[in-house]
Amino acid sequence: MTYGSIVHDPTSSLDADIPLDRSLHEQLAATVLSWTPGDDSLPPTADIEQVALRLTGYANLLVREVQSTAMALPRDGQASTVAARTLAHIAIGEAIRRLSVPPVPGRHPLRVAQSQARLVRALHVALDRVLAAAPVSVTSP
């Protein structure tokens, strides 16, 4: 039997090359946001907690992606580039603040999952804005 090992990665360098699976997490966020409290079709509490953990992990990866993409924007660019970078830094700051507070286990797991789903959506908007402001590289024929 093979067991995995726990790796201490304080610099988060081991997952730096993992591609983001955006469509899967967009669908997951949409599903979580469609859930209503008290609905009989809600998954078990343990499953909702696992979904919240998955969205939290994805949000952490997304924060780093938005941050690295925003840092790659030219500093002396147009007003739209400066605005995109500024809004990205605001979104990153809010995301870091929200991700730094661990949820209380067993307390309102649906609210936690839906909060993480809204955070993922906001980070996708920030990433799209930064990517749209990125200068298009010109390739020679």
N, C-alpha and C positions, 0 to 999 in steps of 0.2 A: 504494500500500500504506500502511495506517495502522498506526502503532506506538503502543503505550501509553507512558505516561511514569511514572517512578518518583516518588512523592510522599513527602516526609518529613513524617510526622505524629506527632511525639512526644507530643502530648496525646491521641491517639486520638479526635479529634473527627470524623473523616470517616466512621467506621463506627458512630457512636453511634446512628444511626437505623435501622440494619439489623436487621430482625426475626430472631430466632433460629429456625432450622429444627430444632426439637427432635426431632421424630419421625425425621427422616432420620439425625440423629446418634445417637439411641438405637439405631436399627437397625444403624448402622455399628459402634457400640461393642459391641453384642451379637455381631455377626459376628466382630469382631476377637477378642473373648474366647472364641469357640468354636474358634478355630484352635489346633492343637497342634503343638509343635515336631516336625519330622521327618515331618510328614504330606505325602504326595505331592500333595495338592490345594491346598497353600498357594500363594498368588500369588507372583510373582517378588519378589525382595528390594527392587527399586526401587519396586514398587507398595506394598509394606508400609511403606516409608519415606515414601511420599507420603500414605498413610493416617495415619501418625503425625503428619505435618505438618498435615494437615487437622484432626485431633483437637486438636492443640496450639493452632491458631488459634481453633477453636471454644471451647476451654477458656478462652482469654484473653478472648473475648467474654463467656463465661458468668461469669467472675470479676467483670467489671465490672457485669453484670446483677445478680448476687447482692449485690454491694456497694452498688449504688444502691438496690436494693429494701430491704436491711437498714437503710440510713441513713434511709429514709423512715418506718420504724417509729417510733411515738411513744416518747420516752425514759422517760416516766413511766407506761408501760403496765403491764399485768398481768404476773405472773411468767412466763407462757407467751411473751409478747412479748419480755421481757428474755432468756429462755432461747433463743429462736429467733435473736435478734440476736447473742448471745454465740456460739452454735454456728456461725452464719454467719461471724462474724469468725475463728473457729478454722479453718473450712474454707477461707476466703479466704487466710489466712496460710499454710496448708499448700500450697494450690494455687500461690500466688505463689512459695513456696520451690521447689516442684518444677518450675515453669515457668521459673525463672530459670537452671536448670542445663541448658545445651544438650546434647543427646545426642551421643555420639561417633559420627561417620558410619561406617556399615558394621559397627558392633559391636552384635550382638544386636537387629536392627530389630524382631523380633517382640516381644521383651520391652518395648521402648520403646513400641510401638503398644499393647500390652495395658496398660501402665502409664497411658498417656494415656486409654485407654478407661475404666479404673477411676476415673481422676480426673474424667472427664466425668460418670460415674454419681454420684460423690460430690457434685459441684457441683449436679446436678439434684436430689438429695435436699435439699441445703441451700436451694436456691431454692424447692422445694415447701414446706419448713418455714417459710420466711420469708413466702411468699405466704399460707400458712394462718394465720399469726399476724397478718397485716395486718388492721387494722380495716375492717369493711365500711362503705362510705360509704352514708349514708341519703339517698335521693332523695325529694323532696317530691312529693305527688300533683298 
